[in-house]
Amino acid sequence: MKPAEYYQRDRKHHPPALSDDYKTSVTRSPRLALLSVENTLSEITGPVFGHDDIDPADNDLIGNYRHDGDPIGERIIVHGRVLDENARPVPETLVEVWQANASGRYRHRNDRYLAPLDPNFGGCGRTMTDENGYYFFRTIKPGPYPWRNWINSWRPAHIHFSVFGRAFAQRLITQLYFEGDPLIATCPIVQSIPDADAVQQLVARLDMNASIPLDTLAYRFDIVLRGRRSTLFENRLEGN
């Protein structure tokens, strides 16, 4: 496939900074024009991530926080590839995830949801993509949880993804949702995205071919960094 010389940014693909139904977007939306700040040399040249920085168990959220048993919940595999705008693999990329447990609660001191914590589940992990841009995590499917937007707003089950380039300044953040979740259609955060196709690019698909019989289901989630089919990144709402 011959690469396109230029990818026109589709400004309708990305949500506006201010969304009436997403209450906290009021404080997050800029009142003045954005400033472009150039990266410093240290931000561009380092640090460099490598496999020596990753423990072999870091991508196993079922086992990496285990104390006296397995965590409670539906066991799943989340896997896919990190690709550029021409569907070429992006190897040696640090991918991090964090999520709520099966009851919808994060292991964070500011999470006051009444659902219980799981003593055997930490909710975070990381891995490096291989030479084909491939990554995978073994984890527990997160539960939905209420949040203080309107009186009865609920977040769909989701996993946060962070993708690094070759330095900390090169970081993109997004969320994965699960195929068939009815809360996707009611979530004010998701519905702030004006492009229905862009929403679908945040939805992981059930992948029975990658599931492990009598053990785990699997979901496929490819991350596209740029181009016409790029994944929506929360910290790049102006476009990728």
N, C-alpha and C positions, 0 to 999 in steps of 0.2 A: 504494500500500500504506500503510495506516494504521500508524504506529509504535506498538509496544507501550509502555505506560506504565512498565513495570518488567520487567527481565530477572532472573529468579531465578538466582543463582549455583549451578551444578551442581558440588558439591565432589568428586564421583566422577570428574569430567572431568580433574582435575589429579592428577599423581603425588604421592605422599607425599614429604616431605623426606628421609626415610630409606628406602632400598631395599636389601634384603639382598644382591642380586646386583650392585649398583652400588657397588663398594667405597669410592670416594672420597666417596660421599654421607654416610658416617659423619662426616667432618670438616665437611661442608657443612650438616648438619642442626642446627638450633638446639636447645640444651638448655633454654633459658628462653623465656618468652613474648616474642613480637615486640613491639617498640615502634613506635608510629606517630609519625613525625617530619614536621611540617608543612614544606612548601617555603618558602624565603625569597622575598622579593619579586624579588630578582635572578634566582633560579632560574625563576620563573614568567614574568618579562617579557623575558628574553633569554638568549642571543643569538638572533637571528632568521636563518634560513637563506634564501638566495635563489639564483636561477639564476646570479647574478654570481659566486658562490662555487664553481661547478661548471665544470670544463673540459669541452668537448664530447666529449673522448675518455675521460673518467673511467668511463663505463659500458662501455667496450670493453676487456675484460681480455685479448683476443687481441693488441691492438695497443699498450696503454698502458705496457707494460714491454719492448717489443721492442727488441733491440739489433742482432742480425745475422741475423734470420730470424723466422719465425712460431714460436710455441710448439708443442710436440709434444702430440698427443692428439686426441680427438674434439671437433670444433667444435660448439658448441651455442648456442642462444638460450634464455635464461630470461626469461619475461615474465609479467605479470599486473597485477592492480589491488589497491590498498589501499582497503579498504571499512570503513564503520562497521557497527554492529549492524543497521541497517535497509537494508543493501546500497547505501548512498549513497557516492559516491566521496569520498576524502580527498585533496584536491589539495595541491600545494606541500609535500609531505612528503619529507624526506631519507631515502633508502634506501641503506644501505651493505651490501656483501658482502665476505666473505673466505673463502678456500678453499685446499685442498691442490692440487697440480698433478696431472697425469695419472697419475703414479706413486704418489700418495698422500702426498707430502711437502710441508709448509708451508715457505715462505721465512721461517723464524724461527730464531734462534740456539739455541733450546731444543729444536728438533725434531731428534732424533738417529736417526730412522729411516734405514736403510741405502739406501733408494731414492734415485735421483739428483735433484738440483735441476735445473730447467730455466732456463738463463740468459736466456730470452726470456719468462718468465712470472712476474709479481709476485704474482698471486693476490688482488688486492683492487681494489675499484672503488666508485663511488657515483653516484647520480643523484637527480633530483627527480621526483616524480610530476607528471603534467600535470593539466589541469583535470578530466579524467575519472578521476583517481586511477591512471592507467596508468604503468607503468615497464617497462624492459627492459634486459637485459645481454647482451652477447656474450662468451662465455668458452669455456674448455676443460672438458670433463666431468672432475671430480676422481676420483681413484682411491681405493679403500678403503685402510685402513692398520691395523696392529696397535697395540694399546695395553695398558698394564700393568694390566689389571683381573684376569682369570684367565690361565692359562698360554697360552691361544690365543684371546683375545678380539680381534675385529676391528670397527672402525667401518664402517658402510656408507658409500658415496660420499655426500657431503653438502656443502651450501653454507650458511655462516652468514649470517643476515640481521639487520641492525639497522635499526629504524624509529624515527626521531625525530619528536617533535611540534614545537612552535615554540620549544623550548628544550632544552638538554642534559639537564635533569632529567627530561624526558619521553622516555624511551628504552625500547624493547622489543626483545628479542633472541629469535630463534628459529632453527631449522634446517630446511632443505629436503632431502628425500630423493627418490630417483628411482623412478618406477614400475617394478615388476618386479625390484627388487634383492633377492636372497634373503637378504642379510645383515641386512635390516631385522628379520626375525623372530628373529634370534639376538642382536641387540645389547642388552646390559643397560640401556643408557641409554634406548633406545626402549621397551623392554618394561617400564620402570618406570611408563609411562603406563597406567593401568588401563582406560581407555576406548578400545576398538578404533576407534571412529569418530574420536576425537581423533588417533590415530596416522595415520589416513588423511588427515586435514587437513594433515599435514606432508609428504605425498607429492605431488610435482609430476607431472602427467600429460603423456604424450607428446602433442604438438600438431602433427600433420602439416600442418595448414592454415597454420601460422605458420612452417614450415620453409622454407629457401631451397634449391631444387633444386641438386644438385651442390656444395653448400657446407656448410650447417648443419642439424642437427635442432633442434627447438624443444620446450620444456617449459613448461607453464602452471602458475603458482603464485599464487593469490590469497591475500591476507593480510587477515583479518577482525579488527578491533581489539577488539571487545566483542561481547556478546550470546550467544545460545544456540549459535551456530556459530563462536565465536571461535577463532582460531589459538592453539595452546599457545605461551606465551612463557616462556622459561627463567627470567627474572628476575621473574616474577609467578606463582610456583607456587601462591600462595594463591587465585588466581582473577583474572580480568580485570574 
